[in-house]
């Protein structure tokens, strides 16, 4: 039998060789860990559908920050659960809002953390939608002012970066203009540029108590069937001033991440969302898969597809595993 001159197995024969020629490498520096901050005191409640993830009050954040830093995770994404809600989501932008309090606490107790804030109204509105409701529909243009006020309030509290997730048309431009006019031109915008109306968000809506009270979000989030539309959304956000483009969800949309990576020079982020995380945890709890290995393989696939930044609920455990590799 005549073998080819090149035998691929030569470079797979042991871990020393495999690590030498490994094309894609994960690092804890790529991870952003989502935090759910709840009004109240002494609260640290595990989310039933997301094992290892908690809703916690501001006074618990110092412990959480210490845990993140010990694991090697230095970036967090804040979501707020206010004490009360109203039709306009006014709790999103008030000076002493839950996220604003959390930013100040983390900056005081863990200044080395990078704090990114989710900018949206869904957690703050009593109807659960991401904007102002007029005639039973989310009104795009009247929502923009509230989003920009929210982003500004986060910057004033000390946020390092804002991340609008609402999918309103024009919101990046509105936020950029507001930040610049108020001397926050150094605050970057990580835009949820390509956010699909996905079925993988279920556990998050339990965690953030943000499910719509009527209808759904398909009127402003993208149709999962569409690929070319992702370029239109991303190009608009680039034109409006986005610094980082995000794709959400991640695993079900690896093709979109890859296409955007080929098209744009901007950093690409991907959100490994609650349902994608929960499925790994549920399968591992039932003994169907090795949860640690599947988690790492999943995150590796997201990075391999082209994501420079990965937002994941598995950030801390993945960072710990990377330390031991």
Buried (B, 14 or more C-beta within 10 A) or exposed (E): EEEEEEEEEEEEEEEEEEEEEEEEEBEBEBBBBBBBBBBBEEBEEEBEBBBEBBBBBBBBBBEBBEEBEEBBBBBBBBBBBBEEBEEBBBBBBBEEBBBBBBBBBBBEBBEEBBBBBBBBBBBBBEBBBBBBBEEEEBEBEBBBEBBBBBBBBBBBBBBBBBBBBBBBBBBBBBBBEBBEEBEBEEBBBBBBBBBBBBEBBBBBBBBBBBBBEEBEBEEBBBEBEEBEBBBEBBBBBBEBBBBBBBBBBBBBBBEBBBBBBEBBEBBBBBBBBBBBBBBBBBBBEEEEBEBBEBBBEBBBBBBBBBBBBBBBBBBBBBBBBBEEE
